[in-house]
Structure formats: structure tokens, C-alpha cells
């Protein structure tokens, strides 16, 4: 899916993403009578918008106090709907300060006294002007294909750096749009099966800060293209067959779009199992059990690397050989793969067993992909050597210049002899990445096995 005006504006994670807390408890500082350094309690207020204040946050240490509100400035103070200026208030309840003027005067707020036995202490609540949150735009367009599952950040600005909650104001008429309950400011949309069209549906969002002030509305519209649904089979058979043996397997090929699918015997993976797959009228492969909407990207560039067995990046064994689809599908040396400069890398630099037990790598490469995407898997084609990838990282969602680890493992200190000659597609389990990425960093410990190592 592509969001406009630009993806980067709306893919940026929130700066202020603190967990939700009671408004007064989070934002009122310690009252002056409790601490000489706590300062006056502060609230932020907007005209005609009540702000709740828990009374027992205005004092501490008193056992049976009498709290009286005095000298209200720039608004009103009520308890249970009644004005309490100059009146004692129930200490087990809440007060509501409502600004009545805009802008607020510099001394806005109210004074209060706390009487406990024969002791009287005076305090003050300061009311500052509240700035409502604001979206970066009033409309955003999302483009994708039918049956799309979309997830994206909603960027909001707040001059006061308040905690912000984005809410659905008007739901979509087609499909389901909701804010993620686990990741603040993330919009999720699930389109209904086979629904498509320009401006198919839209959701209207509002942002609310912790003081109750709302932003203007943001309309997110969804335009979905029609796509050919992949054919399916109601039976997928995995089997072992011996040389010369014949095997009959009943199955039914199904086309969601009503076309007449035909069936072939897939030749991948060659050395493991035979898998029957369907191919629809549009002649698009359904590969194994992968979703027809899954997207595969090969490396399209490189930004940094440790060493290479080449004079320039484009030479044989140079770092440019890592770009594009793999050029070999068997174990062995290939000039079309990236190879580090020296055999076994910098193994002599491994100083101690303690260093081996911590994170250790000898070679690395940082590569790019053409389109940012929500990454679910990484496959490293290790055509020579193999089994030496120790860490994979992606750019951080909060600081793109920093790396965040999605895979990490430790290899033994003592190198193993290279007795197994296996073409390896290394695809480790990754930590979930909830933001689109277009770069990765791969680190390898080439000391783990003796001999040369290559990645295609």
C-alpha cells in the first residue's frame, strides 16, 4: 500500500508514546506543601473544556483536612456541577476547572487552603493554555489491492508534547478500520473479500490529548485495485516416492474468480518433496504455501561492507555481486557472489574466550531494497561456506540512523571443519517488525568454519 502525500510523513512513529495514565495523576506535580522543590500543581486548559483534578492530589500528610477553593482566575471551579469558589470541597472527589476566556490570563488558576487541626497551608493550581493536537494533513490516500490488510502510523503534532490518543470518529462503510490497541497511533484496515474501486471507503480520525482537547479531522481514504485471486487446492499432498514408483493423489483445484485452473507438479524444492500446486487462468504461480499477496524483493544496492575479494565493487567476488537475484543454486565457489578479502576473515583478532562468548563477527554488509515494506522473512543465499550469519538488523523505527536487532545468535569459539558441503538458504526466525524497512545489516562470524565464505 502507498500513502500520499508521502509515505515518510505518515510512517514516522510517534515521538510521545507514553502509556495512558489518569490525567491529573500524570500531569499534576507535587503540591508546594508536600515538597519545597515540587512546585505548584499545573494543568493545561482550553476555553469551555473542563479539566478534572483529583482533590487528594492537592495535599499530603493530612489525616482529616478541610480543603477550600479560593480566588479562581480565568475560569470556574465546580464540584458535582456546583460552583465552589470560596467553599470547602469534598476531599474524596474531583474538581473541574473550566477556562472561560481565550487567551488565558498569565495568572490563570486558583488558590486553595488545607486546614488540618490547627495548621493551615496555602497552595495554588496554575492553569496554562493548552494547544490542541494537530494532524499533518486533512486527507490521506491509501492505494492497494483488494483483500488488503493495511497497517500504518498516523502522524500527529502537539506543541505541548502531551500524550495523544487517536480515535475513530466515523468508521468505514466497507471493511473494518480501527486503531491498534497495542501500538498507539497505528491504523489498521482490513478490506472485505473481492471489494475494489477508487475511493472505495474512508475512515475519519480525531486526535485527543490528555486534557480533552481534540484536533481537526483526518480523512483516510482507501482505493483498491482489482486483482486476480490465486487458485487453491482443497488437498495439498506431501509425500515420499521411490525411484520407479507411481503414485496417484486425488485433489480438487478451485478458482475463486470462477476461472478454470490447471495443475502442474512444481520442481521446487527439487531435493526434498514433490508438491502439487494450482495455477489459475492468469497463469500466476502459487508457490508452496505462501500467500499470493506476499512480496519478494532482492537486494538492489549496498551502502557499507567490511571487506571484499576484489579491487572494485563490480569485479568478480565484489560487493556488487550481492545485488539482484541469486545466480547460483548449488554449493560451490562462484565469482557471481560476494566473498570477503581473506580466508576465515579476521579470526586471529579473536582475543579471548570471553570475547567469543559475547557478540563477535568478522564481516558485515549493509544492503538496500527498492521499496520499503513490512518485512516478515529474510533469506540469505549462502552458496559457499555457510552457517555463519550471527546477527541481522534493520533501521530503528525511532531513529533511522540506528540499527535494531531482529535476529542474533552465538557460535562456538572453536571453528568446525568444513565437512558438510551444502547450498544453504538461511532463513532464521525474526522478531516482529511493525514498520516498513528498506535496509538491513548482516553480520557474519567466518571463524565458525574453516575455509572461504560467500553470499550470493
N, C-alpha and C positions, 0 to 999 in steps of 0.2 A: 504493500500500500504506500502511496505517496501523499504526503500532506503538503498543502500550499498555504500561504505564500512560499515558505521554505521549510524543509524538514528540520534543519538545525535549530530554528527558532523554537519549534514545538517539541523537539526531542530532548531538550535540556531538562535534567531533573531539578526538582525544587531546591532552593537554597535553604529555606527554613522548613524543615520537615520533622519538627519535634512531635512527640506523641501528644494526643489530645489530653488535656487536664482540665479540672474545674477552672473557670475563667478567673475568679478572684484569687483562688489559692495559688495559681501560677503567676499572676501578674502583680499582686499587691506585695510590696516589700514589708519587712518587719516594721511595726509601728514604732514611733520615736520613744515611747515609754518603755519598750522592751529592750531597746538597744541604742546605744549612743551613736552607732555607726549605721544603723539600718535605714535612716531617713524616713521621710513621710511616705505613707502608702500612696500609690499613684494609680489612676485609671485613665483610660482613653475614651472619650465620649464624642458622639455625633449628635447634631440637633435632632430632638424629638425621639431619640433612640435610647431606651432605658438600659442602664448598666447595673447588674446585680453585684452587691457587696455583702459578703457574709459578716455579720456583726462581730462574731468572736475572733475575727482576724484583726480587729482594731485594738485589741488589748491582749495582755498575757499576765499570768501570775495572780490575777484577782480571783477570789473564790465566789463572791456573790455581788458583782459590781452593778452599778447603775450607769448606763451609757446614755448621754444626752447629746442630740444633734444641735448645732448652733451655727449661725452666720453662714447660711447657704449662699453661694455666689455663682452666678451664671446658669442657674437651673433650679430644679426642685429635688427634694429628697422625700421619698414616701416609703411607708411600710404597710403592707396589706392594703394598698390603694389610698391610704390617708397621709396627708402632709404631716411630717414630724419635725419641721424646723422649730427649734426651741423646746422640743418634747423629749422625754425619756423614751427609749425604744426597747423592745424585747431582745435580749442578748442571744436567744436561741434562733432568731430568724435572720432575714436578709433585708437590706436596704436597696432601694432603686434610685440611682441618681440619673436624672434626665436633663440634658442640656436644652435650654430654651432659646438660646441665641447662637448666631453663627456670624462671625467667628467668636470663639470663647474668649472671655477676658483673661488677662495674664494671671489673675489670682483665682480663677475658677476652682470650685470645690466646696468644701465645708469644714468647719471646725467641730470638734466633739470633746466631751469631757468624760472621764471614767472616775467614778467615786466608789471606793472600796473601804468601808469603815470610816475612818476619819481622814483618809488620804484621797486627794483629788489630783488627777493628772490630766493635762490637756493635750490633744493631738489634732492633726489636720490631714484631710484627704485632698490630694491635689488632682485636679481634672485637667488633662492635656487634650488638645484637639486630636481626633482620630482621623487618619487617612484611610479611606476605603480601598480594598484591593482592586486591582485592575488587570484585565486580560491584555495581551499584547496586540490583539486584533479583535474585531467584532464577528468575523466569519472565518472559518477554516474549511477547506475542501479536502476530503479523503477519497482517493481513487483506488480501486482494486477490482477483484473479480468476484463473481457470485460465490456464495458459501464462505465468504471471507470471515476470518476471525482476526479482529484488529485490536491492537493494544498500543497506546501512545501516551507520552507525557502531555499534560496541559500546563503551559507556562503562565504563571501569574506573578505580577509585581505587587509589592506592598511597601510603601515608603517607611512604615513603622517597624518593618521586619516582624510582623505578628504571625502567629500560627494561622494558616489558611486551610479551609476545607472547601473543596469544590463539590457542588451538588448538582444533581439533575433537576432542572426546573421544568422542562417539558420533554417527556420521553419520545422516543422514535415511534412512528406509526407502523414501521416494518422492521422486524428484527428486534434485538434487545441491546440497549445501551445502558451501561451502569458504571459508576466509579468503583475502582478496585478497593475492597475493604482492607486489604493488607498493605498496599503501596499507595500512599496519598498522592492525589493529583494524577492518577493514571486512569484513562478512559478505556473501557473495554466495549467492543461492539461485536455481536455475532449476527451475521446476516442469515435470513431464513433460506432453506434449500431452494436453489434454482431461481432466486429472485435477482433481477438485474434492471438497470436503467440509469439514465443521467438524473442526478438529484433524486435518487430513489427515496431517500428519507433523511431526516435530520434530527439532531438532539440539541436542546437548548440548555446551556450550563450557566450557573452563577457561582461566584466565589464569595465565601463568608469568612470574615476574620473573627478572632476570639471575642471581640467586643460587640458582635452582632451586626456589623456594617457589611452590606452587600455590594458587590461590583455590578457593573453593567452586564448585559447578557452576551454570551458567546454562542454562536450557532455553528455547529459542526455538521456539515452535510456529507452524505455518502453517495458516491456514484460508482456503480458496479457494472463491469463488463460481463457479457455472457461468455461462458467458457464451456468447452466440450467436456462433459463428465467422463471420467475414465471408466472403462468397463471393469467388471468384477467377476469373481467366480465364487459360487457358494461352497466349493470344496477346494482347498489348496492342499495338495498331497506332497509330503516329503518322504522319500523312500531310498532304500539301498538296493542297487541292482548289480548283478554279477555279469561278467562278460558272457555274451551269448544268450542271456536270459531275456524273455519277452514279458512285459508287464502291461496289464490293462487296468485303467483307472477311470471310473465313471465321474463325470463332472457336468456342471451347467454354467455356461457363460452368460452374463447378464449385462445389458446396456441400459443405464438409467435414462438416456435420451432416446431410447427406442430404436437404435440402430442395430444392425446385425453384426455382432462381434465375431472375430475369428481367433483361433488359439494357435500358439506356437510353443515349442519347447525352448526355453531360454538356455543360452550357452554360458550364463554367468550365475554363480561362480562355477568355473569349469571343473575344479578338482574336488568339490565337496558333495553337492547334491544336485539332482535334477528338480527343477521347479516348473510346474505348469502355470502359465500366466495368460491373461486375456489381452487382446489388442483391439481397440474399438475402431469404429468406422473412420475416425480421423487419423488412424494409424499412429497413435502415440503410445509409447511403451508404458506399461505399468510394471515398474521394476521391483521384484520381490514384494515385500510388504510395505514399502514406502508409500506415503501419501502422494496422490497425483499432483497436489498443490505444493509439494516440497521443492525447494530451490537449491541447486547445487552451484557453487562458484569455485573456480580455480583461482589460484594466486595470479594477480595481474601486475604486481610491481613489488619492489623491495626498497626499504629505507635505511637499513643498517644490517651489518653482519660482522662476525668475528674474523674469519679468515676464509680464503678460497684457494684451490689448487689451480690458479690461473693468473695471467698477467692483467687481464681486463675482465669486467663482469660478463661480457658476451662470449668470451672464449670457452672452449670445452672445459667442463667442470666448474665454470664460473658461476657466480651467484645468480646471473640472469637465467640459468638453466632451470631454476626453480619455478619460473613463471609459466603459466599455462598448464594444460592437461599433461599428465604423466606420459612419457614417450616410451616407457618400457613396462612390461607386465611379467617379468621373470627375474629371478635372483641373479645378480652378477654386476660387474663393473659396467658403467655407462657414461660416456662423455657427455650425454644429454642430461646429466644430473649434477647437482651441486656437491662438491667434495671439499672438505677442509684442507688447509695447506699441508699439514703434517699428519703422518700416520699416528693414531692414538692421541691426537690433539696435544694438549698441554699436561699430560699425565704426570710428568716429572714435577709439576708445580704443586701437586697434592702433598701438603706438608706433613700431615699427621692424621692418625685415625680419628681424632676429634673433628678435624675438618671434613673428613669423609662422611662422618655421621651427620653433619649439618648439610645445608643445601650446597651442592657443588655441581658446577658444569664447566665444560671446556670450550664449547662452541655455542653460538646463538645466531639467529636470523630474525629480522623483523620484516614482515611482508604486508602487502595491502590487497584489498579486494575492490572490485569496481563499484559495488553498490552496498551501502550499509544495510544490514539485515539482522533479524533476531536469530542468533546462532544456536543451533541445537546439537550439532556434531562437528567434529574436526577429524579429518583423515590425513595422516602423514604417510606418504608412499615411501617406504624405506626399501630401496632396491638392492642395497649392498650394506652389510653390517647388520644394522637393525637393533631394536630393543635398547635404545639409549636415550630416548626422549624423557626428560625428568621434570620439565615444567612448561606449561602453556599459559600465556597471559593475554588479556585483552585490555584496551584502554578503559580507565575508570569512568563511571557514569558522572562523577562529580568533577573530575579533573582529567581531561583527555590526555594531558601530558604525562600522567602517572599510569602505571600498569596495575591490573588487578588479576590475581592468580585464579584460574579456573580448573587447573589440574597440576598436581605436584606429587612426586614420589621420590623415594630414596633407593639408590642402587648399591650393591655390596662394594666394599672398599677394594677387595682383591679382584682383578679382572678375570673374566672367564674366557676359556679358549673358544675360538670360533669353530665349533664342530657342526652346528646346525646351519645349513645353507637354505634360507627361506626368504622368499619375497614377502615382505610384511606390509600390510595396510594397518598401521597403528591408529586405533580409534578409541581413546580412553573415555571413561565416564567423566562428564564435566559438571561443575557447579552451574546452576541455572543462571542465565544472563537475561535480565529483564529490560535491556536497552539495545538498540541497534549498534553493531560494530562493523568496521571495515578494515581493521588491522589486527594482527596477532603477533606475539613474540614467542618463539620456540627456543628452548634451551636444551642442550644435549650433553650427556656425560659420555664422551667417547672412550673413556678409560674402562668402561664396563666390559668391553670385549676387545681382544687384540685384533689389530688389522684396520684397514681403511673403512670409512663410513660414508655413505652417500644418501641423499634425499632427492627424489625426482618430483 
